[in-house]
Amino acid sequence: MYIGLDIGTTSLSAAVLDIESGALQAHHSMPNDAGSFPGPGRAELDMERLQRRAVECLAGLVAKAQVDPAHVRGVGVTGQQHGVAFLAAGSAPMRPAITWQDLRGQESVPGRDESYLQRMMVQAGGVEAFRRTGCLPAAGFLGVTLFWLHENNQLPTPPATVCFIPDAIVAFLTGAPPASDPTLAASSGVFDIVANQWDWALLERLELPRSLFPPPGVAGQPVGGLRPEIAAAAGLPAGLPVGVALGDNQASFIGSVQDPAHSLLLNVGTGSQISARTDEFHFIPGLENRPFPGGHYLLIGGGLFGGRSYAYLLNFFRQVGETLFDGASPDDLYTRMTALAAAVSPGSDGLRCAPFFTGSRVDPSLRASFTGLSPDNFTPGHFARALLEGMAEGFAHFGEQMAPVIGERSPLVGAGNGVRRNRLLAEILARRFALPLHIPALAEEAAVGAAIVAAVGQGEFGSLDEATARLLRYAETVE
């Protein structure tokens, strides 16, 4: 048995995977209530609270699992990318972490007609300076946040280490110094994914000190054992190996896709990603190219138009009911919205939605719009369906950008709660891509992927491809 722990933005999830049968013995989820928004454009995370929640999540999983904890051989960790945690000597948190949702990089530099992000780009040497990082920096990325802190004299003083939030959880669980696998490090915007090391020349131009950055690690390779006090609280053996964390996007791909070399993955959670594995590095403006375990890469179209966009529309409907009709919102409002949307014909009778409420990675100033309004389509059902179809269009746009590199990919796989819990969205995606959409049999894909990586890291399988071929199946096909 291997445990996967996923440190998500809105929830924590853990799963126990039997690597002999491929069965998910148990999984447990709980809200991530450690986050806060302490001011406009600020998104932070109380790391001490998050540590407690991580232990509670593991304990909840062990309580559900009908297995002998002595049969658990290791723990894999994954979680949210881009954000930054600050650790003192001994891996104790120094201050709240700053997450990927933080927007301080978009703030204007005092007295200048430019944002901190724009200033960083100029100081770095322009777009070409980021050709080998796999992505252009954006607000919320570790590199951009550190640049903002430097410019405002708020960088932590030595001894201190910055790392990613899942890295900090691994350090907490084991007491070992943090190490960042390239799958996480590449989400910083300042990591050379071709050389698999921090881009020291770039960091020097940005005046960010080398001493802050952790050494690269290898996802799944054990970095230490579970500390006795944590093991006792979670009901697990002390010294249980814990592996280097990996990014949740790559973990979800691993936990979803049976045939990584040929598949195309659509993942819908709070945000959204379309992913395809490649064997070579490709620089495509507007897309991200992230490291993938085993010497591969993952070509990504990352959008901000996932489940959060649907939630914005739900909140609008709720406000209409509460403010205009003095009515309490029903608990099943999501279900009602989707049922209304399902009754609308494909194409939403001409109503179109661009669901970019909080911009895009390329253009943070972009905003959402509904166009093609008429008396016939000015209904809640049309708005809900048009938004879901707009999400599918966003995926398709990324797919068109990828096509010259990846060619035609099949099967099409759909993962994440946004697909699992919304059959209509799954049908819309299948129709837009003109391919059957396969739903993985195992839920909690990122946690499952972390467990698989931990098993590979301890030599249970010869490769990730061998592991996913043996362990993964599709439970449902939507057409």
Steps between C-alpha positions, in 0.01 A plus 500: 500500500611855422342824619466809283439837666377793288537851646240677286389861496151442636530149645742238626466146372670174585470154346626149573591310182552123488774462239437128456133530403487864389208552741445818695459369853378830641512871444428793729449869427456806716482875438822697493406778740856627542470752218407864535470816294640764737458786255425590139703276273646306792476121539685337789511173690554440871762226483465389861126451453570318172742268678233408753248442223743276311541276806122496553452400137742210535333394825158514335625283217648239734175490698305425180743251348435135578870415482777432745712820519804274515431411135544863391843534341524870423339841460500716189411869512369736236316830499451849372773652287643851448462635856779543753556385861766646728692269733748580774782275611349169605225537240265696728272752323623860523184673377184421303554347160394701195291296257452493124184711536698800627499802268754736656723452194237688298521806725649818356851596603473827697573796276530281189261419220566126526412204717751303705457215253582729208799638687619147571473407133708800397762442769524134403569583138161467335301200385807323361643476853223250583530276194647212704270539801210341315260783581484874525473631856161610632366646821497234771807319368780453754746704291261794460403499867864497609576787262215701657632423848851603397378827351309574821782396736304203634716204402572265792844532652744206534484230604186449296382282215217557257322202350162387378213425735512119442879510559439670834253226599757230418755688712247516785413130478862386501705777658728490194608816315278581201586390147300596190434259218504670157125438467452758774810712445401568139180667620713781645579662166872512590604133463689373192304188404750398233796497742279397798639766729415849618584760235777662700583761236137610490476510879815710515350757262191508722723544809349197672760328724604142428488410866120515501447216255485129590691233305316312226358162599349200320127443543418195709852433621493470881639803683437375851266312729177609662581670829388294803259760638331542161491124445330453837240769425425355156502134602789411272840337567778734609773529241263427210682627186372830359598596147591829335178679400390558143268749332129426508460540125754228429364287785147525358629394159675199653192406705263534203666383180563134427698567180701820564678510162181525292231654721362851537381596849238762585502578871234722656536605861508854638694586185548292188780340300537312175812282504697283259829323570790562264851363478663831407495856626282734294469875541151611391387849608173481690567145620712360781750218465554330835739226603350155536657214699714262300666764281183600314309827474136594537363758258233698685226740415412641840179699534332691778158392370434183701249432774563842647337660193187291547500603866498868400181444301346304789578786740335744261183290492511476879526877536206552265286271712607646832501870410202524263271229635611469864539128448751261654719319247429127463777259588478337159552816296785344298274209410216731400730714284633196317153354450385828344813506281436141386157602373658758266607393152872478414621842394284672762284654223782736405607609849877491542710528816869577538539386865814700587372665817850538645693529175738247352863407556595698190270797557405562865288799395267283290146479633197281439222581258167369377417587139221422258224579747145488369155475658504125430830422678477744790428224756691343791528171313653666195749689716604180678538299178683781320750518785565125485537519122737793545717283723510237225599766248785607727629142505460471123699820443790358699467172311532681168821665622638159599401320180814581293712331769284216630296414192178308558475346846267226619357403743354822640490478880298719734594539866433722799180566690380741234469208259404227747218701657367665186393246238381781273846657492648159415257467210578852378874429507457172311288674236745790459800270455303248293642218714359275772601634842636233736451549875767336721378223730693638797386828654739745668727485196776721639524300824500174300777640280706592806460146635609352166806726487594398854472132402722555194745698715541197726551258211160330495483560123766549238339818362193718525374363168512146641322613816215685328446221246463249783304709749264731310168433330214713365165465671282684252503635147293809416409577140 
